[in-house]
Amino acid sequence: MTNLQKVRGIMVIGLLLLSELAVTGYAQDTRFTITENKTDKRVDISIDGKPFTSYIYPDSLMKPVLYPIRTADGAWITRGWPLVPRAGEHVDHPHHIGLWFNYENVDGLDFWNNSSSIPKAKKKKYGEIRHFSVNKMFADNNKAELGVTAYWITPDGTKLLRQDTKYIFSGTGSMRSIEIAIKLTALSKDVSFPDIKDGLIGIRLTRELEYPSDIPEKVTDSNGVISGIQERSIKEETGVYRSSEGKEGNAVWGTRARWVNLNGTLGGEPVSVVILDHPANIGFPTYWHARGYGLFAANPLGQKIFSNGKKALDFKIKAGTSAVFKYKVLINSGRHLSDDQVNNEANEFKNGAN
């Protein structure tokens, strides 16, 4: 049994038996619950008794991720493959799992593209982000909060960066949100982030929320097994990006914006998925690496390719110092969010105390 098969089995059990698997929990009698399962290396977050998302860090993944992420009605906005394959999913980019944070070039190592699919002989070119500890779990009727620490590690085991992440999960009615604050601290030496395309925060979306395309691609069959090349149906793919600057569809890619709103239909229901950039972030407003095939990402550090060479940012964190990145993800079901509604959310995020 491969490592990927093992983690698939763990994920299926975890998704079906969420409450029974909880080893330690917090605030089980409130609207929000947060439970840790140290054996299966996951922390589960539920709202009103329904699973919302999980922070997972199995050994077979090269980074911790939030996976899956659901709407208030329980529909997955994230792709299931490769952990829990579902019928009709595209099988490109095996490192695109759930919601993650990493970068393509950190001191010459590729953290973004690393996955269990990389041959062992090539692993020396890739870095890993390894979960270290759960520092805080809190839940009440208004939110759930998770604090964790992870390390960015070289192939020889050297720790380059400590990552301290604070997640705040909230939501009422049809809205769900994830607020993320990530503090990266360089340890024994300066750490460089040369200007490059792939980064920094990303979500891999389910097929229904991809941008319509008629380009044939590999997909999974009804058993979740890769079944070969299949014609794509634009009726299945409904996602359309819209930025705070009024750009839409593929035109959003490579442009700067305070936020991007992906509107689509999921299970016949209107859904909006939004990523908000924070004004305190480096490179604000960020460039958007938003792709039609389902990659929804913001990259403030890779400016050269997005600006056609007009701008560049070779970012560096000096030894013993830190950099903080803040983002907020909104998931609304039942109706699409308007520009005014997203602007209001962005202003609240900007002025919030968290």
C-alpha positions as CSV (number, residue, x, y, z in Angstrom):
1,M,0.0,0.0,0.0
2,T,1.4,3.4,-1.0
3,N,1.6,6.4,1.2
4,L,-1.1,8.1,-0.9
5,Q,-3.4,5.1,-0.6
6,K,-2.9,5.2,3.2
7,V,-3.8,8.8,3.5
8,R,-6.8,8.3,1.2
9,G,-8.1,5.6,3.5
10,I,-7.6,7.9,6.5
11,M,-9.4,10.7,4.8
12,V,-12.4,8.6,3.9
13,I,-12.7,7.3,7.5
14,G,-12.3,10.8,8.8
15,L,-15.0,12.3,6.5
16,L,-17.5,9.6,7.4
17,L,-16.9,9.3,11.1
18,L,-15.8,12.8,12.1
19,S,-17.2,12.9,15.6
20,E,-16.2,9.3,16.5
21,L,-12.6,9.9,15.6
22,A,-12.1,13.0,17.7
23,V,-9.5,12.3,20.3
24,T,-9.5,15.7,22.0
25,G,-12.1,18.4,21.6
26,Y,-13.1,21.9,22.6
27,A,-16.6,23.4,23.2
28,Q,-18.6,20.4,22.0
29,D,-21.9,22.1,23.2
30,T,-21.5,25.3,21.2
31,R,-22.2,26.3,17.6
32,F,-18.6,25.8,16.7
33,T,-16.6,22.7,17.6
34,I,-12.9,22.0,17.1
35,T,-11.5,18.5,17.7
36,E,-8.0,17.1,17.3
37,N,-7.1,13.6,16.2
38,K,-3.4,13.2,16.8
39,T,-3.3,9.6,15.5
40,D,-4.7,10.6,12.1
41,K,-2.9,14.0,12.1
42,R,-5.9,16.3,11.7
43,V,-8.0,18.9,13.4
44,D,-11.7,19.0,12.5
45,I,-13.8,22.1,12.6
46,S,-17.6,21.9,12.6
47,I,-20.4,24.6,12.6
48,D,-23.9,23.8,13.9
49,G,-23.0,20.1,14.0
50,K,-21.9,20.0,10.3
51,P,-18.3,19.5,9.2
52,F,-16.8,22.7,7.7
53,T,-13.1,21.9,7.1
54,S,-10.1,20.1,8.6
55,Y,-6.5,21.0,9.1
56,I,-4.6,18.0,8.0
57,Y,-0.9,17.1,8.1
58,P,-0.3,13.4,7.2
59,D,3.3,12.4,6.3
60,S,2.4,11.8,2.7
61,L,1.6,15.5,2.2
62,M,4.5,18.0,1.7
63,K,2.6,20.7,3.6
64,P,-0.3,21.1,6.0
65,V,-3.6,22.1,4.3
66,L,-7.2,22.8,5.0
67,Y,-9.1,20.0,3.3
68,P,-11.9,19.7,2.3
69,I,-13.7,23.0,2.6
70,R,-17.5,23.1,2.4
71,T,-20.3,25.5,2.0
72,A,-22.9,25.9,4.7
73,D,-25.0,23.2,3.0
74,G,-22.0,20.8,3.0
75,A,-21.0,21.0,-0.7
76,W,-17.3,20.7,-1.3
77,I,-15.7,23.8,-2.9
78,T,-12.4,22.0,-3.1
79,R,-11.3,19.2,-5.5
80,G,-11.3,15.8,-3.9
81,W,-8.5,14.2,-5.9
82,P,-5.9,12.9,-5.1
83,L,-6.9,12.2,-1.5
84,V,-10.6,11.4,-1.9
85,P,-11.2,11.1,-5.7
86,R,-14.7,11.7,-7.0
87,A,-16.1,11.2,-10.5
88,G,-15.3,13.6,-13.2
89,E,-12.4,15.4,-11.5
90,H,-9.3,16.7,-13.3
91,V,-6.1,15.1,-12.2
92,D,-3.4,17.7,-13.0
93,H,-1.1,19.2,-10.4
94,P,-1.2,16.6,-7.6
95,H,0.2,19.2,-5.2
96,H,-3.0,21.3,-5.5
97,I,-4.9,20.0,-2.4
98,G,-7.4,22.0,-0.4
99,L,-6.1,25.4,0.8
100,W,-2.4,25.9,1.3
101,F,0.4,28.5,1.7
102,N,3.9,28.0,0.2
103,Y,6.2,29.2,-2.5
104,E,8.0,28.0,-5.6
105,N,11.5,29.2,-4.8
106,V,12.8,29.6,-1.2
107,D,16.6,29.7,-1.0
108,G,16.6,27.7,-4.3
109,L,14.2,25.0,-3.2
110,D,10.7,24.4,-4.7
111,F,8.1,24.2,-1.9
112,W,5.1,24.8,-4.1
113,N,5.4,21.8,-6.5
114,N,6.5,19.2,-4.1
115,S,4.2,16.1,-3.7
116,S,4.3,12.4,-3.2
117,S,4.4,12.1,-7.0
118,I,8.0,13.6,-7.2
119,P,10.5,10.8,-7.7
120,K,12.9,10.2,-4.9
121,A,15.9,11.0,-7.1
122,K,14.6,14.5,-7.6
123,K,13.6,15.3,-4.1
124,K,16.8,17.2,-3.4
125,K,15.4,20.1,-5.3
126,Y,12.3,20.4,-3.1
127,G,11.5,21.6,0.3
128,E,8.8,20.5,2.8
129,I,6.6,22.3,5.3
130,R,6.2,20.0,8.3
131,H,3.6,20.5,11.1
132,F,5.2,20.7,14.5
133,S,2.5,21.5,17.1
134,V,-1.1,22.6,17.8
135,N,-0.7,25.5,20.1
136,K,-4.3,26.7,20.6
137,M,-7.8,25.4,20.0
138,F,-10.8,27.4,21.0
139,A,-14.5,27.5,20.1
140,D,-17.7,29.2,21.2
141,N,-20.9,30.3,19.6
142,N,-19.2,32.9,17.4
143,K,-16.1,31.2,16.0
144,A,-13.5,28.5,16.2
145,E,-9.8,29.4,16.5
146,L,-6.8,27.2,15.7
147,G,-3.1,28.1,16.3
148,V,-0.4,25.9,14.9
149,T,3.4,25.9,14.2
150,A,5.2,24.3,11.3
151,Y,8.7,24.4,9.9
152,W,10.0,24.9,6.3
153,I,12.6,22.2,6.0
154,T,15.4,21.5,3.4
155,P,16.0,17.9,2.1
156,D,18.8,17.5,4.6
157,G,16.5,18.4,7.5
158,T,17.6,22.0,8.1
159,K,14.9,24.3,9.3
160,L,14.8,27.5,7.3
161,L,11.6,29.1,8.6
162,R,9.2,28.7,11.5
163,Q,5.6,29.3,10.4
164,D,3.1,30.2,13.1
165,T,-0.4,30.3,11.8
166,K,-3.7,31.5,13.3
167,Y,-6.9,30.4,11.7
168,I,-10.3,31.9,12.7
169,F,-13.3,30.0,11.4
170,S,-16.7,31.8,11.5
171,G,-20.0,32.0,9.8
172,T,-23.7,32.5,10.1
173,G,-26.6,31.6,7.8
174,S,-25.3,30.9,4.3
175,M,-21.8,32.5,4.9
176,R,-18.7,30.8,6.0
177,S,-15.3,32.4,6.4
178,I,-11.6,31.5,7.2
179,E,-9.3,34.2,8.4
180,I,-5.6,33.4,8.2
181,A,-2.6,35.1,9.7
182,I,0.7,33.6,8.9
183,K,4.0,34.6,10.6
184,L,7.2,33.4,8.9
185,T,10.4,33.7,11.0
186,A,13.8,33.2,9.5
187,L,15.9,31.1,11.9
188,S,19.7,30.8,11.6
189,K,20.2,32.7,8.4
190,D,18.5,35.1,5.9
191,V,15.9,33.4,3.7
192,S,15.3,34.5,0.1
193,F,12.1,34.4,-1.9
194,P,13.2,35.2,-5.5
195,D,10.6,36.6,-7.7
196,I,8.7,33.7,-9.3
197,K,5.3,32.7,-10.6
198,D,3.9,30.0,-8.2
199,G,2.8,31.2,-4.8
200,L,1.7,32.1,-2.2
201,I,-1.8,31.2,-0.9
202,G,-3.9,28.9,-3.1
203,I,-7.1,26.9,-3.3
204,R,-7.8,24.1,-5.7
205,L,-11.5,24.3,-6.6
206,T,-13.9,21.5,-7.5
207,R,-14.7,21.0,-11.1
208,E,-18.1,22.8,-11.1
209,L,-16.3,26.0,-10.0
210,E,-13.7,25.9,-12.8
211,Y,-13.9,28.3,-15.7
212,P,-15.7,26.8,-18.7
213,S,-13.4,25.2,-21.3
214,D,-13.6,22.8,-24.2
215,I,-10.0,21.6,-23.9
216,P,-10.0,17.7,-23.3
217,E,-8.2,16.6,-20.1
218,K,-7.7,13.6,-18.0
219,V,-10.5,12.9,-15.5
220,T,-11.5,10.3,-12.9
221,D,-14.3,7.8,-13.5
222,S,-17.2,6.9,-11.2
223,N,-14.8,5.0,-8.9
224,G,-12.4,8.0,-8.7
225,V,-9.8,6.2,-10.9
226,I,-8.1,8.1,-13.7
227,S,-9.9,7.0,-16.8
228,G,-8.0,8.8,-19.6
229,I,-8.7,11.9,-21.8
230,Q,-12.3,13.1,-21.8
231,E,-14.0,16.0,-23.5
232,R,-14.8,18.8,-21.1
233,S,-18.4,20.0,-20.9
234,I,-18.8,23.7,-20.4
235,K,-22.2,22.9,-18.7
236,E,-20.3,21.3,-15.8
237,E,-18.0,24.2,-15.3
238,T,-19.6,27.4,-14.1
239,G,-16.9,29.5,-12.4
240,V,-16.2,33.1,-13.3
241,Y,-13.6,35.3,-11.6
242,R,-14.3,38.9,-10.9
243,S,-11.8,41.3,-9.3
244,S,-12.1,44.4,-7.2
245,E,-10.9,46.3,-10.3
246,G,-13.8,45.1,-12.5
247,K,-11.8,42.5,-14.5
248,E,-13.6,39.2,-15.2
249,G,-12.8,35.7,-16.3
250,N,-9.3,34.9,-17.7
251,A,-8.6,38.6,-17.7
252,V,-8.1,38.5,-13.9
253,W,-4.9,36.4,-14.2
254,G,-1.7,38.5,-13.7
255,T,-3.5,41.6,-12.5
256,R,-3.5,43.4,-9.2
257,A,-6.6,43.6,-7.0
258,R,-7.7,43.9,-3.4
259,W,-9.9,40.9,-3.7
260,V,-11.2,38.4,-6.3
261,N,-14.7,36.8,-6.2
262,L,-15.3,33.5,-7.9
263,N,-19.0,33.1,-8.8
264,G,-20.4,29.8,-9.9
265,T,-23.0,27.1,-9.4
266,L,-22.4,24.1,-7.1
267,G,-25.0,21.4,-7.0
268,G,-27.5,23.7,-8.7
269,E,-27.0,26.4,-6.1
270,P,-25.2,29.8,-6.6
271,V,-21.9,30.0,-4.7
272,S,-19.3,32.7,-4.2
273,V,-15.7,32.0,-3.1
274,V,-13.7,35.1,-2.3
275,I,-10.1,35.7,-1.3
276,L,-9.4,39.0,0.4
277,D,-5.9,40.5,0.5
278,H,-5.0,42.6,3.6
279,P,-3.6,46.1,3.1
280,A,-0.7,45.3,5.6
281,N,0.6,42.5,3.3
282,I,3.8,42.9,1.4
283,G,3.0,43.7,-2.3
284,F,-0.6,44.9,-1.6
285,P,-2.7,44.8,-3.7
286,T,-1.5,41.4,-4.7
287,Y,-1.2,39.9,-8.2
288,W,-3.7,37.1,-8.8
289,H,-2.6,33.7,-10.1
290,A,-6.2,32.7,-10.9
291,R,-6.4,29.9,-13.5
292,G,-9.4,28.6,-15.3
293,Y,-8.6,25.0,-14.5
294,G,-9.4,25.6,-10.8
295,L,-6.3,27.1,-9.2
296,F,-7.3,30.2,-7.3
297,A,-4.2,31.8,-5.9
298,A,-2.7,35.2,-4.8
299,N,1.0,35.8,-5.2
300,P,2.4,39.2,-3.9
301,L,6.0,38.0,-4.2
302,G,6.0,37.0,-7.9
303,Q,5.7,40.3,-9.7
304,K,8.0,40.1,-12.7
305,I,6.0,37.5,-14.7
306,F,2.6,39.2,-13.9
307,S,3.9,42.7,-14.9
308,N,5.8,41.5,-18.0
309,G,9.1,42.5,-16.4
310,K,8.0,46.1,-15.4
311,K,8.2,45.3,-11.7
312,A,10.2,42.8,-9.6
313,L,10.3,41.9,-5.9
314,D,13.0,39.6,-4.6
315,F,11.8,39.3,-1.1
316,K,14.0,38.3,1.8
317,I,13.4,37.7,5.5
318,K,16.6,38.4,7.6
319,A,17.7,36.0,10.2
320,G,15.8,36.4,13.5
321,T,13.1,38.6,11.9
322,S,9.6,37.8,10.7
323,A,7.1,38.7,8.0
324,V,3.3,38.4,8.4
325,F,0.7,37.6,5.7
326,K,-3.0,38.0,6.3
327,Y,-5.9,36.7,4.1
328,K,-9.5,36.0,4.5
329,V,-11.6,33.4,2.5
330,L,-15.4,33.8,2.2
331,I,-17.7,31.0,1.0
332,N,-21.3,32.1,0.5
333,S,-24.1,29.8,-0.9
334,G,-27.6,30.4,-2.1
335,R,-26.7,33.7,-3.8
336,H,-23.7,35.4,-5.4
337,L,-22.0,38.2,-3.5
338,S,-22.1,41.6,-5.1
339,D,-19.1,44.0,-5.4
340,D,-20.6,46.1,-2.6
341,Q,-21.0,43.1,-0.3
342,V,-17.4,42.0,-0.9
343,N,-16.1,45.6,-0.5
344,N,-17.9,45.7,2.9
345,E,-16.3,42.4,3.9
346,A,-12.9,43.7,2.8
347,N,-13.3,46.9,4.8
348,E,-14.3,44.9,7.9
349,F,-11.2,42.7,7.4
350,K,-9.0,45.8,7.0
351,N,-10.3,47.3,10.2
352,G,-10.6,44.1,12.3
353,A,-8.7,43.5,15.5
354,N,-7.7,39.9,14.8
